[in-house]
Structure formats: C-alpha cells, structure tokens
Amino acid sequence: MRVKKLVVLLFASLLLSGCGKTNVDCFSDPGEVISEFRTFDSIFTGINMFDNVNVEMVSSNEAKVEVIAGDKLLDGVVTEVIDGELIIRNNNQCSFLRQSERYFKVIVYYTQLDSITYRSVGDLTAMSIIKSDTFKVNIFEGAGTINLRLDCSKSYLNYHFGTASLNVEGISNVNYIYQVSYGSVNALNLLTTYTYLENRSPNHCYVNASSTLEATINGKGNVYYKGNPSEITRLGAGSGELLPWQ
C-alpha cells in the first residue's frame, strides 16, 4: 500500500512540476484568445518548428509573425531568429488537459524561405506558393500534418523520424526524397522532371516525374508514381515495390 501511495505522489508531483514553464499552470484560465504581431532585427530564410503550435506561412514584403493564443499564454509562445532561422517554440505545457481552450497558432510572414525543420505535433501549412531556387524540409520528429506548395528548381524532402504526414504540391525540376520514418510522403501533385528517392520506411511514398525516376527501396513501403517517366530505375533490396499510380 505504501508503494502505491508513493507512486501516486511521485506521478502527481511530476505532472504538476511539468505543467508549465510559464506562470500559468495546467488548470488556470488561458484567457481571451488574442493576436500579437512581432518583428525581428535579423533576417530569416528558414523555420525551425517545435512543440504543439500550428504554423501558417504567408509570402509577404515584410518579415514578421502573428502569434494567436490566450492572453495569459501568449508570452509562452516563443519566436526568435537565430543564425538566419526563425525558431518557434511553445513553452506552455499541459495543453492536453483542455485542448479546446488552449489554442496556439503562429502565422509567419516571410520574404524568402529556403528551409524548414520540423520537430512538432502541430500542423504546418503553406498558404502561399514557396518560391525558391533550392528548398529543403527536414522532419526529425512529430505527428502533425505538413502541407507545402513549392515552385523551385531543386527540392529536398527528408523524413528522418516521426509519424507526421507530408503533402507537397507545385513544381520542382529536380526532387530528392529520403524517407526513413513511419510517416507518409505524398508528392503526387509535385510536378517534377527528375525524382530521385530512397525509401527505407514501412510506409508508402508517392511521386510524380515526367522524365526520370530513380527509386531505391530498402524497406517494406511501396513507391507509387505517375507522370509517365521515360526512364525508370529500381534499386535496393527492400520488399517494397515500384508501382504506377492508378
């Protein structure tokens, strides 16, 4: 009985101690949802996204962010530029207790965007077409939904870890995909001339190439393609298949 009580007390203390890096605890009223615009002294061309906050990206003539959250939680949403990268963190904790009342969103207004690093459980949505010579996205962990719209010469879609869904559409002359984790990569609506990919994942990968498709499959996941590429190469020792999309 003493052991059970000790476990309960330890769990409760851990829960309460983890319930906030801010002054608002897990059970406090988050306040009225308001928005706040923030500008920066430094230029950013990349986004590094953490924690449970939804992010929307909008092309603009002025680089800034709009943070939307309860007025008591607004300061806990951190946005700062470090080495040309916009860091987005949500230091408010325990939002899972009252998810409907703990609303967090950041709208990023960017002048140039070349890269995204995702370590989040929030959704990431491109509201505008991202125009860049070379664009890279790296997913290292997370479980949200990522929707991107591209217009670029080269694109790199690297999925290292996590269960997030990556959906990409638009145009990219040359596209590279590296898929290792359990999450899906859907680039059927990303029109490419050349696509080169490696799939080590148990999940499937979906691509579109008009000229060259080279797929290295070292996992169980299939690679589905459309675009009627004239040159198709299948490499790797995985059990997944390379199949036309129907």
N, C-alpha and C positions, 0 to 999 in steps of 0.2 A: 504493500500500500504506500509506504514511504517513497519507493522508487517511482510509482505512478505519479504521486504528487510532485516529486522533483522534476519529472519530465514535463508535466503541465506547466509548472512555474518557469522552467527554462524556455519552453516554447513561447509562453506569453511574454517573457522579457525580451526575447529575440524579436518577436513581432512588433512590440511597442518601440524597441530601440531602432528598428528598421523602418519605422513609419514616418520618417521624414528627415531630409536634410534641410528642410525649411522649417519655419516656426509653426506651420500649420500641421497638426497631427492627422492621423488617419481618420479620425471621427469628427473633425471640425468642418464647419460650413465653408466650402471653397469660395463662396462669394458670387457676385454677379459676373457673368461672362462679359468681358470687355476686350478691346483690342489696343495694342500699343505698337507704334512704329519705332524702329531702331535703325540708325545709320552707323557707318563704320568709317574709321580713318584710313583703314587699309583696304586694298582691292582683293577680292576673292574670285577665283575661277573654278573652285572645287567645293563640294559639300561633303561633310562627314557627319552622318546622322546616327544618333544613339537613342535608346530608351523608347518610351511609349508616347510618342508625339507624331501626329500626322503632318506631313510636309507637302505643300504645293509649290511648284516652280513656275514663275512667270517671267518671260523676257521683257526687259524694260530698259529705258535710257538711264535709270538711276538704280544703283545697287543699294538695297535696303531689305529689311524684313518686317513683317507684321506678325506679332505674336498675339494669339487669341486664347484666353483662358479665364478662369475665375480670378477676380481681382486679388484674392488672397494667395493665389498660386502663381501669379504672373511672374514674380521675381524668381521663381524656381525653374522657369524655362530659360536656359542659358543659351545665348547666341554670341559667339565671339569669333574673330578672324585670327588665325594663327598660320603663318607661313603660306599665305595665299589661299587658305582653306577655311570655309565657314563651318564652324563646329556648332552642332545643335544638340543640346542635352536637356533632359527633363529631370531635374533633381527632386521633384515632388514624388513621394513614394505612396504606396498603398492605394493607388487609384483603383485597383481591382475591387475594393470594398464597395465603391459606389461609382461604377464606371460611367453611368449616365450623367452624373453630376460633375465628373472630373474630365472636362473637355479641354484638350490641348491641340492647337494647330499653329503651325508656322507657315506663312506664305513668304517665299523667297523671291524677291525681285532681283534678277541678275542681268548684267550687261554682257557677260561672256561666261560660258560654262563648259568645262572640258572634262570634268571627272566627278564621280560620285562614289563615296564609300558608305556602305550600309551596314549598320550594326544595331538594328532597331526591331521593334514589333509594331511600329506604326506604318501607315500607308504612305507611299511616296508617289506623287502624281505630277507629270509634266503637263501643265495647262497650255503651254506654247511649244512649238517645234524647237528643239535644241539644235542650233546651227553651230557646227564646229568642224575644223579640219580633222581632228582626231578626238574621239570621245571614248572614255573608259568608265566602266562601272565595276566595282569590286564588292561582292556580297560576302561578308565574313561570318555573319550570324543573323538571326532574326526570323520573324514569322508573319510579316505583313504582306501587302500586295504592292508591287512596283510597276507602274505604267509609264513608259518612256516613249517620246516621239522624237525621232532623230532626222537630221539632214546633214550628213558628214561624209568625208572621204574614207575614213577608217573608223571602225568601232571595235571595241574590245569588251565582251560580256563575260566576266569572270565570276563564277559562282563557286566559292570555296567551302562554305558551311552554312547550314540553316534550312528552313522549310518555307521561306518566302516564295511567292510566285512572281516571276519576272516576265513581263509582257512588253515587247518592243515593236514599234511600227515606224514606218517612214522610209528613208533612203540611206543606204551606205554602200559605197562602191566595193569596199573590202571589209568583211566582217569576220572576227575571230571569236570563238566561243570556247570557254573552258568550264565544263560542268562536272562537279565532283559530288555535290551535296544532294539532299533528298528533294529539294525544291525543284519546280518545273521552270523551263526556259521556253517561252513561246515567241519566236521571231518569224512566224509565218507571214506577217504583214510588214516585215522589214525587207524591202526590195534591195537585193544585193547582186552584184555581178560575180563576186568571188566570196565563197564562205569556206572557212577552214575551222574545224572544231574537233575537240576531244571530249567524249562523254564517258566519264567513269561512274556515273550515277545509276542507281536503280530506277530513276525516273526518266521520262522521255524528253527529247529535245526536238523542237520544231523550227525549221529554217526555210528560207526562200532564196534561191540562187539561179541566175539566168545563164551563167557561163560555166563556172567551175565550182564543184562541191567536193571537198576532201574531208571525210569523216573518219576519225579514229575512235573506235568504240572499244573501250576496255571495261565495260560494266554490263549490267543487265538491261539498262534502258535502251529503247529504240531511238533511232533518229528518223524523223519524218520530214520529207522535203517536197517543195513544189517550185515552180519556175522553169521546169524543163531544162536543166543544165546540160550542156553538150558534153562535158567532161565530169565523170563521177568516179571517185576513188574511195574504196572502203578499206581501212586499215584497222589494226588492233586485234586483240584476242578475246574480247568480251563476247558474251552470248547475245547481246542486243543486235537488232537488225537495222539495216538501212532500207527504208521503205518509202515509196512515193505516197504523198498525202492525197487522200480521196475524199 
